[in-house]
Amino acid sequence: MSLVKWTPMSIDPFEDFDRWFDLPSSNLARGFTPAVDVWQDKDNVYVESPLAGMDPKDVAVSVENDILTLEGKSEKKSEVDDKNYYRKEVRFGSFHRAVALPAAVNGEQAKAEFENGVLKVIIPKEERAKPKAIPVEIKKG
């Protein structure tokens, strides 16, 4: 599996700007896309996503057809919206992220934990996806 660099914005800034106008007004600047790290060993697929500041009760994790789906919402607790921001990068709202996993997995055995603002998901591989050693028989002839 090759490593793919995650870029939250496209290289062409005007492409994102044009897409922004195509969104319904209720969705403008409301959501975000969390970053994910995905890796595997011979038995499991691992996924980590930093979700600092989120309540774990507001995060849903599911696995179906070897696709991991993360959904959640983060609400702004502040009552003041008239701040004179110099820069505003902290995002609030809902997110939905679907990630194709690198191997066939057993979603029913998946485990998820939230520690220090990081969601960690461990999903066991299905037996058919695990590597099998095949002994080579040597024939004398």
FENWO-V86950 format. One record per residue. N is the residue number from 1. PSI is psi in degrees with one decimal (none if undefined). NEAR is the number of other C-alpha atoms within 12 Angstrom. D_LAST is the distance of its C-alpha to the last C-alpha in Angstrom with 2 decimals. Layout:
n=N psi=PSI near=NEAR d_last=D_LAST
n=N psi=PSI near=NEAR d_last=D_LAST
This chain:
n=1 psi=133.6 near=10 d_last=40.35
n=2 psi=154.9 near=8 d_last=42.85
n=3 psi=129.4 near=9 d_last=46.17
n=4 psi=126.4 near=11 d_last=49.20
n=5 psi=131.1 near=12 d_last=52.60
n=6 psi=125.9 near=14 d_last=55.26
n=7 psi=117.5 near=12 d_last=58.53
n=8 psi=-20.2 near=14 d_last=61.41
n=9 psi=151.4 near=16 d_last=63.22
n=10 psi=169.0 near=14 d_last=62.05
n=11 psi=-34.8 near=11 d_last=62.33
n=12 psi=106.8 near=12 d_last=65.20
n=13 psi=-26.4 near=12 d_last=68.07
n=14 psi=-24.6 near=12 d_last=69.98
n=15 psi=-45.0 near=13 d_last=67.18
n=16 psi=-37.3 near=15 d_last=67.69
n=17 psi=-43.9 near=15 d_last=71.44
n=18 psi=-41.4 near=12 d_last=71.30
n=19 psi=-32.0 near=15 d_last=69.10
n=20 psi=-37.7 near=18 d_last=71.63
n=21 psi=-18.8 near=15 d_last=74.30
n=22 psi=-12.8 near=13 d_last=72.12
n=23 psi=147.3 near=15 d_last=71.95
n=24 psi=145.9 near=11 d_last=74.51
n=25 psi=-27.8 near=10 d_last=77.23
n=26 psi=-18.0 near=12 d_last=76.51
n=27 psi=-3.4 near=16 d_last=73.02
n=28 psi=125.9 near=18 d_last=74.09
n=29 psi=29.0 near=20 d_last=73.09
n=30 psi=-30.2 near=21 d_last=72.48
n=31 psi=178.8 near=23 d_last=68.76
n=32 psi=168.1 near=24 d_last=66.04
n=33 psi=111.3 near=28 d_last=62.28
n=34 psi=147.2 near=33 d_last=60.71
n=35 psi=151.7 near=25 d_last=57.85
n=36 psi=146.5 near=29 d_last=54.50
n=37 psi=131.4 near=25 d_last=51.49
n=38 psi=129.5 near=30 d_last=48.19
n=39 psi=170.8 near=26 d_last=44.95
n=40 psi=156.1 near=25 d_last=41.97
n=41 psi=-165.1 near=19 d_last=39.48
n=42 psi=-20.0 near=21 d_last=36.49
n=43 psi=-27.3 near=22 d_last=38.85
n=44 psi=160.9 near=29 d_last=42.18
n=45 psi=135.5 near=37 d_last=44.16
n=46 psi=140.4 near=30 d_last=47.33
n=47 psi=132.6 near=36 d_last=50.53
n=48 psi=140.0 near=30 d_last=53.64
n=49 psi=123.6 near=31 d_last=56.93
n=50 psi=121.5 near=24 d_last=60.13
n=51 psi=49.6 near=33 d_last=63.01
n=52 psi=138.4 near=21 d_last=65.67
n=53 psi=-4.6 near=23 d_last=68.99
n=54 psi=149.0 near=31 d_last=67.71
n=55 psi=125.0 near=20 d_last=68.27
n=56 psi=-25.1 near=25 d_last=64.92
n=57 psi=-20.4 near=15 d_last=66.69
n=58 psi=11.8 near=20 d_last=67.04
n=59 psi=130.1 near=31 d_last=63.29
n=60 psi=136.4 near=25 d_last=61.03
n=61 psi=132.0 near=34 d_last=57.22
n=62 psi=155.2 near=27 d_last=55.04
n=63 psi=125.8 near=31 d_last=51.45
n=64 psi=131.0 near=20 d_last=50.68
n=65 psi=43.2 near=19 d_last=47.73
n=66 psi=29.7 near=25 d_last=46.26
n=67 psi=125.0 near=24 d_last=49.58
n=68 psi=130.8 near=37 d_last=51.69
n=69 psi=128.2 near=26 d_last=55.43
n=70 psi=128.5 near=34 d_last=58.05
n=71 psi=148.4 near=29 d_last=61.69
n=72 psi=-179.7 near=27 d_last=64.84
n=73 psi=149.4 near=28 d_last=68.33
n=74 psi=124.0 near=27 d_last=70.41
n=75 psi=143.1 near=19 d_last=74.17
n=76 psi=125.2 near=18 d_last=76.64
n=77 psi=-17.2 near=12 d_last=78.85
n=78 psi=143.0 near=9 d_last=81.55
n=79 psi=-17.2 near=8 d_last=84.74
n=80 psi=120.0 near=9 d_last=85.66
n=81 psi=-4.5 near=10 d_last=84.34
n=82 psi=33.5 near=7 d_last=86.99
n=83 psi=150.2 near=10 d_last=85.51
n=84 psi=79.6 near=8 d_last=85.86
n=85 psi=136.5 near=10 d_last=82.14
n=86 psi=-39.2 near=6 d_last=81.16
n=87 psi=135.3 near=8 d_last=77.49
n=88 psi=105.0 near=11 d_last=76.02
n=89 psi=-15.3 near=9 d_last=72.25
n=90 psi=125.4 near=18 d_last=71.94
n=91 psi=147.0 near=24 d_last=71.00
n=92 psi=158.7 near=26 d_last=71.92
n=93 psi=-160.2 near=24 d_last=71.08
n=94 psi=161.5 near=26 d_last=68.10
n=95 psi=156.1 near=28 d_last=64.50
n=96 psi=119.6 near=22 d_last=61.54
n=97 psi=122.6 near=25 d_last=58.11
n=98 psi=129.7 near=23 d_last=54.94
n=99 psi=122.5 near=30 d_last=51.63
n=100 psi=129.4 near=22 d_last=48.27
n=101 psi=151.8 near=32 d_last=45.74
n=102 psi=-3.4 near=29 d_last=42.36
n=103 psi=163.9 near=31 d_last=40.33
n=104 psi=130.4 near=27 d_last=40.77
n=105 psi=163.1 near=31 d_last=43.00
n=106 psi=92.0 near=28 d_last=44.59
n=107 psi=-26.6 near=27 d_last=48.27
n=108 psi=-21.2 near=19 d_last=49.54
n=109 psi=6.0 near=17 d_last=48.24
n=110 psi=148.6 near=25 d_last=49.75
n=111 psi=139.6 near=23 d_last=52.16
n=112 psi=139.8 near=28 d_last=54.92
n=113 psi=153.3 near=24 d_last=57.25
n=114 psi=116.1 near=26 d_last=60.11
n=115 psi=126.7 near=18 d_last=60.77
n=116 psi=40.5 near=16 d_last=63.09
n=117 psi=7.6 near=17 d_last=63.36
n=118 psi=125.6 near=24 d_last=59.62
n=119 psi=127.0 near=35 d_last=57.90
n=120 psi=126.4 near=28 d_last=54.38
n=121 psi=130.9 near=34 d_last=52.06
n=122 psi=122.2 near=32 d_last=48.71
n=123 psi=118.3 near=37 d_last=46.64
n=124 psi=143.5 near=31 d_last=43.39
n=125 psi=151.2 near=28 d_last=40.48
n=126 psi=153.5 near=23 d_last=39.25
n=127 psi=-37.9 near=15 d_last=35.95
n=128 psi=-18.9 near=14 d_last=34.42
n=129 psi=-12.8 near=21 d_last=35.46
n=130 psi=143.2 near=20 d_last=33.91
n=131 psi=141.1 near=15 d_last=30.63
n=132 psi=131.8 near=10 d_last=27.68
n=133 psi=130.1 near=6 d_last=24.75
n=134 psi=117.4 near=6 d_last=21.43
n=135 psi=143.8 near=6 d_last=18.64
n=136 psi=122.4 near=6 d_last=15.35
n=137 psi=131.6 near=6 d_last=12.42
n=138 psi=121.1 near=6 d_last=9.43
n=139 psi=138.7 near=5 d_last=6.10
n=140 psi=131.4 near=4 d_last=3.64
n=141 psi=none near=3 d_last=0.00
